[in-house]
Amino acid sequence: MCLAIPGKVVETYREHDVLMGKVQFGGVSKRVCLEHVPDVRADDYVLVHVGFALSRIDEAEARRVFEFLDHMDQLDELKERAP
């Protein structure tokens, strides 16, 4: 199942003139395209699907969605893998 995952924007930057960011998902950081949410800033929360932030959400909503996905066991891709 493909779902949007909430994450916290740690930093934003431009890469080849595309707005990108480092987004943290429960301790795991990933590179995310932020072009669909151009007004996003560090410390904002976003919903991310396949590497693209689709919308901004508040912290309470991010927590609710993350807890729901954790309960549904849908966060496997965010867990650190042993080398």
Helices and strands as residue ranges (DSSP letters): E 5-15, E 18-25, E 28-33, E 45-49, E 52-57, H 59-71, G 76-78
